[in-house]
Amino acid sequence: MEHTAVEDVESFERAGASVRSLTEALGLEDVAINHYTLAAGERFSSGMHTHEDQEEVFYVLSGEAVFETPDGEVTVSAGEAVRFAPGDYQTGKNAGDETVEALALGAPKGSTDVRVPFPCTECESENLRAIPGDDGFTFECPECGESFGASPV
């Protein structure tokens, strides 16, 4: 058994939001858990994306989060959760004035196939793989193999 208090876990910044990864603190092997604190206007991620190899669940502890999807917006209030299957595009944010606290769960842990809906300049496929690096992301087209050092749009 592992036990931790959220406030005992060191925070880091992602897309402007304060994040505390509970994954390592709890010794998790099969699921990732992050605790987010978002001020007004802050986001869970830097933009629209999907995990081809991971499902995600966001459980809102306080406030109200808005998730943008290709089918429209979904509002998730305190005490509610939303699930995104592998391949579901989404991006979430705090669209209100009240601070949002939420848990993000991803399984399996350690997603390595993140996609963004940008068109490839070579073959126009709209499902580029985002590969994180020290200086941001590299984008690769899984259809034709073309690689971009920055956003192709």
trRosetta pair geometry for C-beta under 8 A, 3 or more apart (Angstrom, degrees):
i j d omega theta_ij theta_ji phi_ij phi_ji
2 25 7.3 152 158 135 127 58
2 26 4.5 146 99 -153 132 54
2 27 4.8 162 -49 21 154 108
3 26 7.9 54 -75 -114 13 81
4 8 5.6 -136 -172 71 89 121
4 9 6.1 66 154 -53 136 103
4 22 6.7 -179 71 -142 131 89
4 25 4.3 -6 -32 154 171 122
4 26 6.2 -114 12 -68 118 76
5 8 4.4 88 64 -3 88 109
5 9 7.7 -161 91 -12 51 81
6 9 6.0 -59 -163 25 39 110
6 20 5.8 113 -171 89 81 152
6 22 7.0 -49 -109 -80 74 114
6 35 5.1 51 -145 -29 121 176
8 25 7.6 133 96 -147 96 142
9 20 4.3 107 96 -175 116 113
9 21 6.8 -147 170 63 133 48
9 22 6.2 -97 -65 -90 168 61
9 25 5.0 -76 -98 -52 115 154
9 35 7.5 117 66 31 136 124
10 20 7.2 161 85 -127 29 86
11 18 4.9 -3 -177 -172 138 95
11 19 6.3 139 -158 69 79 37
11 20 4.9 -55 -95 -73 74 83
11 37 7.9 -31 -132 26 141 116
12 18 7.9 144 72 -153 25 54
12 19 5.7 -33 67 66 73 92
12 20 7.9 135 17 -89 67 40
12 21 7.7 1 24 -11 112 101
13 16 6.6 -5 -173 -122 106 12
13 17 6.9 148 -153 70 64 36
13 18 6.5 -39 -98 -96 65 48
13 19 7.1 130 -123 16 15 91
14 17 5.8 -29 69 60 72 88
14 19 4.8 15 13 -9 114 141
14 44 7.9 3 107 177 113 40
14 45 7.4 -30 147 -107 110 46
15 42 7.1 125 117 -174 86 79
15 43 4.6 -74 143 80 132 98
15 44 6.8 34 62 102 143 18
15 45 5.5 141 -34 -176 155 14
15 46 4.7 -154 -98 -70 109 62
16 41 8.0 -50 122 112 151 85
16 42 4.7 -145 107 -130 109 94
16 43 6.5 72 47 32 109 77
17 36 5.4 3 154 -159 137 100
17 37 6.6 165 -175 75 87 48
17 38 4.7 -33 -119 -94 116 79
17 39 7.8 -173 -113 16 68 69
17 42 4.5 128 -78 159 83 126
17 43 6.5 -126 -29 71 116 39
17 44 6.6 -11 11 -101 160 34
18 36 7.2 133 80 -160 57 50
18 37 4.3 -12 66 58 109 103
18 38 7.8 -159 32 -69 72 39
19 34 5.3 -16 -164 -175 106 118
19 35 7.0 144 -159 75 52 52
19 36 5.6 -17 -102 -100 75 69
19 37 7.9 -159 -71 24 34 69
20 34 6.9 150 74 -161 43 64
20 35 4.4 -12 59 57 99 105
21 24 6.1 48 118 14 113 94
21 25 7.2 150 107 -4 67 99
21 32 7.5 -45 -150 -168 98 94
21 33 7.5 123 -164 86 54 56
21 34 5.4 -32 -102 -104 60 82
21 35 8.0 -153 -71 20 16 73
22 25 5.3 -70 -151 51 49 114
22 26 5.4 30 158 -9 85 116
22 28 7.5 64 116 -15 76 130
22 33 4.3 -37 65 95 111 107
22 34 6.8 -176 14 -95 81 25
22 35 6.1 76 -32 -20 110 99
23 26 6.7 -83 -157 44 14 93
23 28 4.8 -89 -151 46 63 120
23 31 7.7 -147 -116 107 91 56
23 32 4.7 -21 -87 -137 132 67
23 33 5.7 161 -65 39 68 65
23 34 7.4 -17 -24 -62 101 68
23 109 6.5 129 -144 -137 129 128
24 27 7.2 31 -171 -76 35 37
24 28 7.7 -76 -59 30 22 83
26 33 7.2 18 27 43 140 127
28 31 5.4 -81 -179 66 131 69
28 32 6.8 159 99 -94 140 35
28 33 6.6 128 -30 8 164 98
28 109 6.3 152 123 -75 106 147
29 109 6.9 -158 148 22 25 143
30 107 6.2 29 145 -138 80 104
30 108 5.8 -72 -166 -135 67 82
30 109 5.9 168 167 -5 14 105
31 105 5.9 -7 179 -168 116 96
31 106 6.8 155 -163 78 65 44
31 107 4.4 -31 -107 -83 84 102
31 108 7.3 -98 -82 -141 47 39
31 109 5.6 149 -158 -57 1 95
32 104 7.9 -13 112 112 93 86
32 105 7.0 155 81 -156 56 45
32 106 4.4 -7 55 56 106 98
32 107 7.4 -174 19 -69 68 52
32 109 4.4 126 -43 -126 85 83
32 110 7.0 147 -51 -33 124 48
32 111 8.0 -87 11 -9 144 89
33 103 6.2 -17 -163 -169 96 103
33 104 7.2 154 -153 80 45 52
33 105 5.3 -9 -100 -102 76 75
33 106 8.0 -168 -69 22 37 68
34 103 7.2 152 79 -157 45 53
34 104 4.6 -10 59 56 97 102
35 101 7.3 -6 -176 -169 90 89
35 102 7.6 167 -154 87 49 40
35 103 5.8 -27 -100 -100 64 69
36 44 6.1 -37 -116 -114 166 83
36 100 7.2 -4 112 111 104 95
36 101 7.0 167 88 -151 61 42
36 102 4.9 -9 57 60 106 86
36 103 7.6 -180 16 -86 81 19
36 104 6.2 53 -19 -14 117 109
37 99 6.4 -7 -169 -179 86 115
37 100 7.4 159 -155 84 38 55
37 101 5.5 -8 -102 -102 71 77
38 42 4.0 -158 -156 82 85 112
38 43 7.2 124 -133 -20 130 7
38 44 7.2 -58 -70 -65 139 63
38 63 7.6 -150 67 94 94 161
38 65 7.4 83 49 -101 147 100
38 93 7.1 -176 180 -164 150 48
38 94 4.0 171 122 -25 119 126
38 99 6.8 155 78 -162 50 63
38 100 4.3 -8 58 58 104 103
38 101 7.9 -173 22 -74 72 32
38 102 7.4 1 4 14 112 107
39 42 5.1 83 52 -11 66 124
39 94 6.7 -178 100 71 22 152
39 99 5.9 -33 -104 -108 50 83
40 94 5.8 -119 -117 117 29 115
40 96 6.6 -99 -115 102 87 42
40 97 5.2 -4 -90 -126 131 39
40 98 7.7 94 -73 31 90 22
40 99 7.8 -76 -38 -81 65 49
41 93 7.1 -26 -171 179 26 117
41 94 6.5 -28 18 79 20 90
41 95 7.9 67 -87 -114 40 34
42 93 6.8 179 98 -152 35 80
42 94 5.4 24 54 28 74 113
42 100 7.9 -152 68 42 100 108
43 46 6.9 119 97 -95 137 24
43 47 8.0 25 157 -61 158 38
43 91 6.7 -11 -163 171 121 99
43 92 6.7 142 -160 90 70 50
43 93 4.4 -38 -102 -98 72 91
43 94 7.8 -135 -76 13 34 70
44 58 7.3 -63 -103 -107 160 138
44 65 7.6 44 -40 -153 119 135
44 91 7.1 -178 57 -169 96 57
44 92 4.2 30 9 68 128 100
44 93 6.9 -125 -1 -73 76 43
44 102 7.7 -49 -94 73 117 137
44 104 6.7 127 -156 -72 126 143
45 49 6.1 -97 138 27 153 124
45 91 5.6 -112 64 -133 105 84
45 92 7.2 77 15 37 88 73
47 91 5.5 -53 178 -101 27 149
47 116 6.9 40 99 -133 114 116
48 68 6.8 -74 -88 97 98 111
48 89 5.5 25 -180 177 99 109
48 90 7.1 -167 -139 108 67 9
48 91 4.6 -87 -80 -24 48 121
48 116 6.7 107 94 -147 76 75
48 117 5.7 -34 116 22 126 111
49 89 6.8 -177 100 -141 11 74
49 90 7.5 -43 62 62 54 51
49 91 6.7 86 15 -75 73 91
49 114 5.7 -2 -179 -176 125 99
49 115 6.5 151 -161 78 71 46
49 116 5.3 -38 -103 -90 80 72
49 130 6.7 -52 -126 12 122 145
50 84 7.5 -141 -129 158 80 125
50 86 7.4 95 167 -172 103 45
50 87 5.6 32 168 -151 144 17
50 88 5.9 163 -124 73 112 33
50 89 4.7 -71 -51 -84 108 56
50 90 7.1 91 -88 15 71 70
50 114 7.3 161 82 -155 41 55
50 115 5.0 -15 60 58 91 97
51 54 3.8 -37 136 54 141 96
51 55 7.6 -151 79 -66 117 17
51 56 6.5 109 23 -33 130 109
51 84 8.0 102 32 110 94 114
51 86 6.0 -79 101 -123 75 72
51 106 7.0 61 23 -149 173 121
51 111 4.3 -57 -145 -145 126 148
51 113 6.7 101 -167 80 60 71
51 114 5.8 -31 -100 -99 65 67
51 115 7.8 169 -92 16 17 78
52 86 5.6 57 -174 -178 28 102
52 87 5.9 54 -118 -71 62 70
52 113 4.0 -64 53 119 108 121
52 114 7.6 -157 5 -85 83 17
52 115 5.8 70 -40 -15 105 117
53 86 6.1 66 -66 -130 8 130
53 108 7.3 -48 149 48 89 96
53 111 5.5 155 75 -138 93 75
53 112 6.4 -7 51 46 148 70
53 113 4.4 95 -7 35 111 114
54 86 6.1 125 52 -93 25 94
54 106 4.9 20 170 -176 129 102
54 107 6.5 156 -152 78 82 22
54 108 6.2 -108 -106 50 85 52
54 111 3.9 -77 -7 -86 142 112
55 83 6.5 6 173 -174 112 97
55 84 6.5 176 -160 89 66 55
55 85 5.4 -29 -113 -129 103 40
55 86 5.7 -74 -66 -37 68 72
55 106 7.2 172 84 -146 41 57
55 107 6.1 -16 56 62 86 77
56 83 7.2 162 89 -154 48 51
56 84 4.7 1 58 54 94 103
56 90 7.8 -139 68 57 132 135
56 104 6.4 -15 -166 -170 105 93
56 105 6.9 152 -156 81 53 52
56 106 5.0 -17 -100 -97 78 82
57 81 5.8 7 -178 -179 100 117
57 82 7.2 170 -151 84 56 41
57 83 4.9 -18 -100 -101 83 76
57 84 7.7 -169 -75 22 38 67
57 104 7.4 158 82 -156 49 46
57 105 4.5 -8 57 57 98 103
57 106 7.9 -171 22 -72 66 40
58 65 6.7 -85 143 81 139 157
58 67 7.3 157 41 -66 149 133
58 76 6.4 106 101 94 111 168
58 81 6.5 168 86 -152 47 66
58 82 5.3 -4 54 54 95 88
58 92 6.4 83 -79 -47 172 171
58 102 5.5 8 -174 171 93 132
58 103 7.2 162 -153 84 47 50
58 104 5.3 -14 -101 -102 77 74
58 105 7.9 -170 -75 21 32 70
59 80 7.7 -170 -146 102 57 32
59 81 4.3 -22 -98 -98 74 100
59 102 6.3 161 80 -161 45 78
59 103 4.6 -3 55 55 100 99
59 105 7.4 33 -4 -5 104 108
60 63 6.6 -114 -173 73 113 72
60 64 7.0 50 -178 -115 157 31
60 65 5.3 -158 -92 7 125 109
60 76 5.0 155 -18 128 132 99
60 77 6.2 -162 86 131 145 17
60 78 5.3 -108 122 -95 100 38
60 79 7.2 -36 82 20 86 31
60 80 5.8 8 39 60 109 73
60 81 7.3 -169 9 -85 70 46
60 100 6.6 -59 -142 -161 102 98
60 101 7.5 112 -166 81 59 52
60 102 4.8 -36 -106 -100 53 102
61 78 6.4 -10 132 -136 23 87
61 101 4.2 -50 66 101 115 100
61 102 5.9 -169 7 -91 83 36
61 103 6.7 82 -39 -15 107 86
62 78 5.0 17 -116 -103 32 124
62 98 7.5 -111 147 147 91 115
62 99 6.9 26 105 95 113 83
62 100 6.8 -178 91 -143 64 36
62 101 4.6 37 39 34 94 102
63 78 6.3 109 37 -59 31 99
63 94 6.4 -19 156 -130 143 109
63 96 6.5 -174 -167 61 95 127
63 98 4.6 -174 -114 110 89 101
63 99 5.6 -121 -62 101 137 39
63 100 3.5 -125 89 -95 145 60
63 101 6.5 123 14 13 111 59
63 102 7.9 -84 62 -44 107 93
64 75 6.1 1 179 -173 108 100
64 76 7.0 163 -159 82 60 45
64 77 4.9 -19 -109 -107 91 66
64 78 7.1 -71 -70 -22 63 73
64 94 7.7 109 78 -142 55 69
64 95 7.5 -60 105 53 95 85
64 96 5.3 67 59 -9 103 141
64 98 7.1 69 15 63 84 115
64 100 6.8 -100 50 -97 27 108
65 75 7.5 159 86 -155 44 52
65 76 4.9 -14 64 61 93 99
65 92 5.2 19 171 -178 119 116
65 93 6.9 156 -157 78 78 26
65 94 6.2 -57 -107 -87 68 57
65 95 7.8 105 -157 7 33 84
65 100 5.2 99 -68 -153 87 150
65 102 6.0 8 -37 -56 144 149
66 73 5.5 -10 -174 -168 103 117
66 74 7.3 154 -158 77 54 43
66 75 5.4 -24 -102 -101 76 69
66 76 7.6 178 -85 19 27 73
66 92 6.8 163 85 -150 40 68
66 93 5.9 -24 63 64 87 77
66 94 7.7 119 18 -127 84 14
66 95 4.3 11 11 -6 134 129
67 73 6.8 148 78 -156 46 62
67 74 4.7 -16 61 60 99 95
67 75 8.0 -174 21 -80 71 23
67 76 6.6 37 -8 -8 108 114
67 82 6.1 -146 7 97 152 163
67 90 5.2 -7 -178 -166 112 114
67 91 7.0 161 -154 81 66 32
67 92 4.3 -31 -96 -93 79 90
67 93 8.0 149 -89 16 39 60
68 72 7.9 -102 -147 155 58 24
68 73 5.6 -32 -100 -98 60 76
68 90 6.8 148 76 -155 51 57
68 91 5.2 -11 54 60 100 85
68 92 7.5 -175 15 -83 67 38
68 93 7.7 18 -10 9 101 103
69 72 6.4 -2 63 56 87 38
69 73 7.4 156 21 -96 75 25
69 74 6.4 31 -2 -7 118 108
69 88 7.0 -30 -135 175 119 94
69 89 6.2 132 -148 90 67 75
69 90 5.1 -23 -90 -98 83 79
70 89 5.4 66 -26 65 103 122
70 117 7.8 135 -77 -79 114 162
74 82 6.0 121 123 -121 138 148
76 80 4.9 -151 -164 98 76 114
76 81 7.0 32 -156 -135 127 10
76 82 4.9 -99 -83 -22 138 117
76 92 7.9 -25 28 -136 124 129
77 80 5.1 70 58 11 64 125
84 88 4.1 -147 -167 82 86 129
84 90 5.1 -105 -102 3 149 143
85 88 4.9 99 52 -20 67 117
89 115 7.9 -81 -91 93 92 99
89 117 6.0 21 -122 -41 151 123
94 98 7.9 -131 -169 80 116 56
94 99 7.3 -29 -143 -149 156 32
94 100 4.2 -157 -97 1 112 125
96 100 7.6 115 48 -53 102 102
106 109 6.7 106 96 -107 90 46
106 111 6.2 -72 166 -29 139 115
108 111 7.9 144 80 -71 67 63
111 114 6.2 86 132 -61 117 87
113 129 6.6 -63 -152 -130 66 107
114 129 7.0 102 73 -161 54 62
114 130 4.6 -53 101 58 105 101
115 127 5.1 -13 -169 -175 135 75
115 128 6.5 144 -155 76 73 38
115 129 5.9 -46 -97 -96 71 47
115 130 6.7 161 -116 0 15 87
116 128 5.4 -26 60 68 85 94
116 130 5.1 73 -17 -48 111 117
116 139 7.0 -71 46 -119 122 118
117 126 5.4 19 -164 164 70 98
117 127 7.0 -10 -108 -92 54 49
117 128 7.9 163 -103 24 6 83
118 126 6.8 -165 91 -148 18 66
118 128 5.0 -27 61 15 95 131
118 139 6.6 -29 65 -156 137 157
118 151 6.4 -154 -108 -161 159 82
118 152 5.4 132 149 51 129 98
118 153 5.3 -133 -143 -22 108 113
119 124 5.1 -15 -169 -148 111 57
119 125 7.1 149 -149 74 59 30
119 126 4.9 -30 -88 -92 66 81
119 152 7.1 -120 80 102 56 123
119 153 7.1 90 39 -77 80 104
120 123 5.0 8 91 50 132 74
120 124 5.8 -89 62 -33 79 10
120 125 4.7 27 7 46 123 79
120 126 7.6 -127 -3 -70 74 36
120 128 6.3 147 -70 -78 81 101
120 141 4.0 45 -104 -96 137 137
120 143 6.7 -134 0 49 159 114
120 144 6.4 145 154 33 157 117
120 146 5.5 121 -164 56 113 131
120 152 6.8 15 -127 106 33 172
121 124 8.0 43 -121 -71 12 54
121 146 6.9 -142 55 148 78 156
121 148 7.4 105 10 -80 115 126
121 152 5.2 -143 -29 -172 104 123
122 141 6.5 -136 48 18 113 161
122 144 5.1 -135 103 92 127 153
122 146 4.1 167 5 -55 140 152
123 141 6.3 140 38 167 111 154
123 143 5.3 -129 89 103 149 125
123 144 4.2 153 -18 -28 136 137
123 146 7.1 180 2 -2 94 127
125 128 7.4 130 101 -63 94 65
125 141 5.5 119 57 -157 122 109
125 142 7.3 -119 127 56 154 70
125 143 4.0 151 -44 6 158 144
125 144 7.0 177 2 -3 125 95
127 142 6.7 -48 103 33 100 112
127 143 7.7 97 58 -28 99 107
128 139 4.5 15 161 -174 135 109
128 140 6.6 144 -167 66 83 32
128 141 5.7 -52 -111 -87 80 60
128 142 7.8 166 -132 -5 34 79
128 148 7.6 -22 -154 28 146 122
128 152 7.0 161 -70 13 162 127
129 139 6.9 147 74 -158 51 56
129 140 4.6 -25 61 65 106 89
129 141 7.5 -179 15 -88 85 11
129 142 5.6 93 -29 -48 114 98
130 137 4.8 -29 -165 -159 92 138
130 138 7.9 141 -160 73 46 42
130 139 6.0 -24 -100 -101 57 76
131 137 6.3 129 64 -161 45 75
131 138 4.6 -26 66 64 106 91
131 139 7.3 -180 18 -85 82 24
131 140 6.2 38 -15 -2 121 112
132 136 7.9 -116 -145 155 59 26
132 137 5.8 -46 -99 -100 46 75
133 136 6.4 2 62 69 89 40
133 137 6.7 140 18 -113 86 23
133 138 5.7 55 -16 -14 130 98
136 150 6.9 25 104 -112 144 76
137 150 7.8 99 74 -129 74 41
137 151 7.8 58 73 -63 113 70
138 147 6.3 1 171 -172 110 100
138 148 6.8 163 -168 81 63 52
138 149 6.0 -34 -117 -122 83 40
139 147 7.1 156 86 -157 50 51
139 148 4.3 -9 61 57 99 105
139 150 7.7 -11 6 116 108 13
139 151 6.9 80 -21 -111 142 37
139 152 6.0 -110 78 -21 147 103
140 145 7.2 -24 -172 -157 96 38
140 146 7.2 169 -151 87 53 46
140 147 4.9 -13 -103 -105 82 78
140 148 7.5 -164 -71 21 38 70
141 144 5.0 5 105 47 131 81
141 145 6.3 -35 75 19 87 13
141 146 4.5 29 21 48 123 87
141 147 7.7 -128 13 -66 75 40
142 145 7.9 34 -143 -72 18 46
148 151 7.3 15 129 180 135 6
148 152 4.6 -100 -102 -67 169 97
